[in-house]
Amino acid sequence: MAARGGLRAPSVGVGGAGAGLERGFQQWFSTQEQPPQICVVGSGPAGFYTAQHLLKHHPQAHVDIYEKQLVPFGLVRFGVAPDHPEVKNVINTFTQTARSARCAFRGNVVVGRDVAVPELRAAYHAVVLSYGAEDHRALEIPGEELPGVFSARAFVGWYNGLPENRELAPDLSCDTAVILGQGNVALDVARILLTPPEHLEKTDITEAALGVLRQSRVKTVWIVGRRGPLQVAFTIKELREMIQLPGTRPILDPADFLGLRDRIKEVPRPRKRLTELLLRTATEKPGTEDAARQAPASRAWGLRFLRSPQQVLPSPDGRRAAGIRLAVTRLEGVGEAARAVPTGDTEDLPCGLVLSSVGYKSRPIDPSVPFDPKLGVIPNMEGRVVDVPGLYCSGWVKRGPTGVIATTMTDSFLTGQMLLQDLKAGLLPPGPRPGYAAIEALLSSRGLGPMGPACLFLGLGEAGCRGSIPGQGCWEAPGEAAGSSGDAGAAGALSLDPSLAGTEGMLCRGEGPGSARGTLRHSCVACLPWHGALAASFPGPSACFPLAKGHPRQR
């Protein structure tokens, strides 16, 4: 899925339409006696759209979705800016899929560590790898390891409450921040850095991040790209938000746009509209409304073009970042194919915070799975993993970290279609497969236990919750029978707050938008959906209950 502001959620439910999809699957599959057991690894858009297609087009298929986090939805939950709640509406579609009696969410399982891919393949008729691009691309320049240098991905995870980024602790006491990269993630990060805290209070940003941002002294944010205005990767919506951001003013050098008006006549319309907005902002006097808004502005953001990072400069004592050396570049070629070539000149830009937003990359998940480290993908043919029958992939790990959420939907539907074609052709293992029963036994033998909290969070009934087993499943909240019926309202929709793992956890009873938005917004990362699109599905009050230390799944 696309990480960012370009996300636009298609409204397709479990029974939604998919152009070009096989319509004869259901009738043929309904005659089969053995329900296929299918495993999907990853619960972001690619995983959920793959599961959605399989469930729709095979009326007997059972799909288990494995996820390393305690809670589902991947970058839709942890990668979308908190002031863009509309992008998270796709969670509604995924929740419909998860509520199917033939779908189960298995949270807090790290495939490749807790359980191996060959073990999954032995337990299921087919395995689909949809775990996305979990890493960031390194700058590979001197000084990258200095305090004050972060990946934009980690920074986004920090303000969204991603457990692995909870201890990031960015120091925002500096005056200037530099963001390397000119995509939507870069603009998201710049916007969060510069948005007045009283505006962020209305979002589901974490309390810890909001506290740090309240104390921020960052006044200027430079967004740096190695190519020119015609090659920026952000979209017009995100640019317009930056231009209209309260309390800020844009800094654009008109010289960067000389001759551009004639050159954009033949470019595609979206690129033309984007560049025209840049041109107007850089070269025209602001209108009355814009001028009135910008006049008292105490903060600013700017775009620097034709600059490539060469070195992070240390402070005099060498203990943290104090600036960045940029190589001045020129373009060879035209349009999207233009390459940035160093001119030999450099310039130093003082700053106390450097955020790298130059892209995502996938990691190999298991030695048994082929992986192309250069392209950062699993070698595949239309989603079929090369030379490994019964193993499939979808999403970014299939095609690379490109495209918006609609692209991921189409791509995942195609993988699902290929899997069902192979099933129909008899190319998958015959006979029964144990599915999750075998994996649950393996996990228990390794001291990991069931994954109840996240299952009950989705109201999936049986889905692995064992509230009656002390210390292993869902804790019983006061006055609630954990896992009793599987109905999210009746069972209390319990979930474990992963941001507190290893210290003291919380059981969160998220049942509605009312008090959830008022009391849980900043305390429980697992409760975030109650403050967004899912809240309306669970009417009623909300509360958090302490969870004893020492839970075997806290790690």
N, C-alpha and C positions, 0 to 999 in steps of 0.2 A: 504494500500500500504506500501511497505517497505520505511522506511524513507530515505534510503541512498544509498551510493555508489553502493550497489548491485542492484539498479534499472536498469533494462534493458528493454527498451520500445518495446513491440511487435508492428509491423507495421500492425495494423488492423483498417481499416476505418469503416464508418457506414455500408458499404456493405460487410465488411470483413467476413472471414469464422470463424466458431466455431465448433470444433469437437464434434460430438454427439448431436448437437442441433436439435430440432424438425424442420422438413422441411415443415410440413403440415399446420403450423399456418397461413401462409399468405392467402392460398386459403380459409380456413374456415373463418377467420376473415373478409375477404373482403365482406362477405355476411351480416355482421352485420350493422345495421343502426346507432347505437349509438357509436360514437368514445369514447373509454375509456379515461378518464382524470386521469393521473398518476402523482404523486408528488414524487420527489427524494430529500432527504434532505442531502446536502453535494455535493460539486463540485470538489472533488478530483478524483483520478482514479476510486475508487469504484463507485461513483455516475455517472461519465461519462460513464464507461463501462456498467453499468446497463441500463442507458438511451439508449446507442448505441444498445444494444441487443433488447430492447423493440421496438425501432423505426424500426429496421430491420425486426423483425419477426411479427410485427402487422402494416399493412400499413395505419391504421387509428388512431392509438394511438397518443395522445398528451402528452408530458412530460414537466413538469415544474421542473427546478432544482433550489432549494433554497440554499442560501449560506450566512453565517453570515458576510463574508468579502464583500467589494465592488467589488472585482475581483475574478475570478474563478481559479481553478486548484489546490487548497489545497497545500499539501506538495511538489508537483511537482514545484510549484512556490516558496514557502516559506521554503522548507526543503532541497532542493538540493543545494550543495555547488556552489558558483558562478563560480568556475573554472571547473565545470563539466557541461558545457552547453549542451553536447550531450544527457544527461539524460532528458533534457526538451523537446526533440524532440517529445515526445508523445503528447505534447500540440497541435501539428498539427492534430493528430487524434481527439482529443477532440473538437477542433475548427470545424472540419467537422461535428461532431455530433451537436454542438451548432447552426450551420448555417441551420440545417434542419428547414423547415417551421413548423414542428410539435414539435419543441423543443424551450423552452424559459428559459433564465437564469434570476433568481430573486435574485439579490445581496443585501447585507446589511440587511438581515432578519434573526434575531436570533430565530430559532424555540425553543420553550420552554420558551421564554420571550416575544417576539413580537407577536407570534402566537402560540397557543397550538397544540399539536399533535391531540387531538380530533377535533379541528376546521379544521385541514387539512383533517382528515378522513371524516368529514362531507362534505367537498367540492370536494373530489376526490374519484374515484372508488377504488384506492389503493394508499398506501403510502409506500415508501421504505426509510429506515433510513440508510444512508451511510456516517455518519459524522465523522467516523474515531476515532482515539485515540488522543484526544486533550490535554491531560495532561501528565506530567512526573511522574515517580515513585519517591517518596520521599526517601531520605536516612534513615530518622528516627533515626538520631544520634544527640547527643548534639553538639551545635555550628552550626547546619545547617542553622540557621537564620542569621548568622553573615554577614556583608557586605564583599564582595569578594567571596561569594559562590553563584553559579548560576546553574540552570539546563542547560545542553547542548542544550536542545530544545529551551530555551529562547535565548541563545547565538546565535544559528543558525538563529532564527527569527530576532534577532537584526541585524546581518550583511546582512540578506536578505530583510530587510525592512518591516517585519511584523508589522502592526500598534500597536498591543498590546505590542510589545517589543521595541518600538522606544525609550523609556526613560530608557532603561536598564543601560546605562552608566557604563560599566565595567572599572575598574581601572587596566590598564596594566603597571603600573609603577614598578611592582615587577620583580624580576629576574627569578622566578620559578613558573610554573603553574602545577597543578596536575589535570588530567582527570580521573575520576573514571568510569571504563567500558572499554571494549576492543572490541567494535563493529565498524562498518563503520562510525557511527556518531562521535565516539571518534576520529577516525583518521581524519575525515573531520575538526573537530574543531582544532586539533593539527596542521594540515596542514595550515589552515588559520592563526593561530597564528604565524607560523614560515615562511610563504611565504614572500619573499621580496615584499614590497608595489608596486614596479614598475611592478611586475608581476600581482598583483591584479588589477592594473589600467586598465588592458586589459579585465577585466570581468565586469559583471553587479552588482558588490557589491555596496552597497549604499555609497554615499559620506561621510555621517556621520561616518560609520564604517571604511571606508578607512582612514579618518582623524585620528581616534583614533589609528588604527593599525600603521600608520606612526610614531606615537609618542611612540609606545610600547617599553618597556625595557625588555620584556620577552625573555630570552635567552635559557631556558631549559624547556622542557615539558615532564613530566612523565605520562605515560598511564598505569593505574593500573588495574589489574584484580584479582579476588579472586581465580581463578583457574590457570591452567598451560598453556604452549604453545599449547598443543593439544586441548584446549577448547576455544581458541580465536574465536571471532565471526566476525572479519573483513575478507575481501576477499583478494585474492592475488593481484588484481589490485590496491586496495587502499594501501596495504603494499608496493608494488613496487614504487608507487608514493612517499611514505614517504622516502624510501631508496634513491630515486633519486632527492629529493627536493633540489633545489639550495641553497647553503649557509648553509647547515645543515649536521650533521653527526649523525648516529645512535649510541645508547649506549645499547648494549645487553651483558648480563653476560653469558659467555660460560657455567658456572656452572648450569644455568637454563636448559640447553639442554643435560646434561649428560645422556647417555643411550637412547636418543630419536631416534637415527637413526635406531636402531633395532626394536623399537616399532612401527614405522610408516609403516613397510612393508605391513601390512594387512589392513591399513585404506583406505577409499575411495580415489580415485585419486585426487579430488580437495583438500582435507585435506592434502594429502601426498605432493603435489606440494607446498602448502602454508608453511608447516612445513619445507620442504627442503630449501625453500628460507630463512626462519628464521635461520635455522642451518648454512647455508653458510654465512649469514650476521654476525652471532655471533661468528663463529669459524674460518673462513678463512680470510686470509689477502686480503684486497681490491685489485681489479685489478688496472692497471695503471690509467685508466680513472676515476674510483671511488676515488682512492687515491688522484688524482690531484684535484678533485672536493671537497673532504672533508678536505684536508689539511688547506685551509684558512677559513674553516667554523667557524663562530662566534656563531652559534646556534646549539642546539642539542636536540634530542628527545630520549626517552628510554622507554622500556617496563619493568614493575615490575609485577612479577607473585606471586601467592599465598599470596595475601594481601587483606584484607577486611577492609573498612573504619569503624572506631570505634568512633572517635570524631574529630571534627574540632577544632583546637587549636587557642585560641584568642591571639591577640597581648597583650603586657604588659598592655596597657591601656584598654583592653577589647573591643576596638571599631571596630576591623576588624579581618579577618582570617589571621593567621600567620603560619599555618602549619596544618598537619593532622596526627592523630594517626592511625596507621594501625595495625590490628590484623594479625599476621602471621598464615597462614592456611596450612593444608595438605589435600591431596586428598584421599577420600574413593571411591572405585570403579574405573572403567576404562572408557576411551573414553568420549563420549558425556554425559554419565550418571554419571560421576564422580562428587561427592559432595565435597565442600570445608568445612572443619571442623577446628575450631580454635584450635591452639596448646597451647594457654595460653600466648605465647610470643607476644610482641608488638614492633613497631618501630615508631619513629616520623620522619616525612618528612617535613622540612620547605618549605613553599610556601606562596605566597600572593594571589593566585587565585585558587579556587577549582571549577571544572565543573563536575557536576554529569551527567553521560551518562549511566544510568542503566536501561533504558527502558521507554516505553510509556504506557499510560493506557487510557481507555475510561471513559467517565462520563455518568451518567444517564441524559437523555435529558428532561424527562417529567414524572410526577408522574403516568401518565396513562400507561407508557411503562414499562414492567417488565425488571429488570436489575439484573445481578449477580455480586455483588460487589467483590467477591473473585476472580472470573475469569475475571472480567472487560468486560463482553460481554452481549449482549441482548440474553436471552435464545431463541433458535430457532431450527427448524428442516429444514435443507436445505434452510435456508433463510426465512422460514415462522415463524414469531414471535409466540411463544407458547401462546395459548389461546386468541389471538387477531386476528380474521379473517380480512383479508384485509390489514394487517400491515406486512411489510417484512424488512429485513436488509441485507446488503452486506458489504464486506470489513473488516477492522479491528474491527469494533464494532460487527461484526458477529462472527469472529473466533479468535480474539485477534491480537495484533500487531506483526505479524510474516509474513514472506514470501516477495518475491520481487514483482515487478509490474505485472509480468506474472501470478503469483499466484492470485493476486487481480482480474485480468481480468477473469480468469477461474471461480473464486468464484462468481464474479458479474454476469457473463453470466448464471450461475446456478440459482442464485436468480431470474433473469429475466425470465428464463425458467419456474420456479415454479409459478411465478405470472401469466404468460400466460396460463399455464395449469389450474390454478384455474379459470381464466377468461373463458376459453373454457368450463370448467365443470359447469359454472353457480354459482360458489361459491362467487363471488364478487357482490356488490350491483347492482341491475338492474336499468334501467332507466337513465335519464340524470343526470349529476352532473355539478355544475357551474364552478368548477376548480378555476383558478386564479381570476375570476371576484368576487367571494365571499371573497377571501382572501384580494384582493385589497381594497374592501369596509371596511373590518375589520381594515386593517392597516391605512387607511385614517381616520377612526373614532377614531383611537388612536393617531392621529397626526404624523404618520410616513410617509405617502405619497408614491408615486410610486418609483420604483427602476430603474429609467431611465439610469443613467450613465453607470452602468455595462452592461446593455442590449445593449446600443448603442456601447459600447466598442467592443462587439462581432459582431456588425453589424446584429442584429437580427430583424430589421424592427420593427414590431408592439410590440415586446417583452416588453411592459410595459413602454416604454419611452414616456414622455409627455412634450416635450420641450416647448410647448406653455403655460404651467402652471407656472407662476413665482414662484420661490422658492421651487418647488417640483420635477421637473424633471431634464433634462439636460439643462445646461445653453447654451445660444446661443453664440458660439464663433464668433469673428469678421470675417465677410464674410462667415459664415457658417449657414446653416439652420439645427439646431440640430434636429435629428430624422426625417428628411424629407423623406428619401427614405429607410432607413435601410441598404443601401449598405455601407460597411465600408469605402470605398474610398470616395463616394459622400457625405456621412454624416459627414465625418471627424473623425469617430471612436473615439468619445469623451469618456473620462472616468475620474472619480473623484479620485484624489490622496488621498488615505486614510491615508498616513503618516502625512498629515497636518490637519486631522480632528480636529475640535475644536479651531483651530487658524485661519489659512487662507488656503483655499483649492486651488487647481489648476484644470483647465480643460486641459486635455492633448490631443492634436491632434496628434496621433501616426500614421503616414502613411508610414513609410518606414525605411529601415536600414541605409540609408546614414546619414542624420543629426541626426536621432534618436540616433544612437550609439555615436555620438559626443556631442550632447547637452542635452540629457535627461537621460543619464545613471544613474547619481547620484541624479537627482532632483526629479524624480517622480517614486515612487514604482509601480504605476499602469501602467507605461509605460514599465516595464521590458520586457514583451513579444516582444516588437518591437526590442529589442536588441538581441533576440534569434531566435528560430525557426520560429516565426510568421512573422518576419520582411519582409521576401521575399514576403509574401502574400499581403503586403500593400505598393506598390511602391509610392514614392513621398516624399515630405518634412515633417518635424515635427515641432511642436511648442507647447508651454505651455501658457495658458491664466489664469490670476488671477480669482479666484472665490470669490464672496462676503462672508463675515463672516455671521454666523447665519443661515446657511443652516439647515433645520429641521432634516436632516439625519446625521448631524455632531454630534457625541457623543463619 
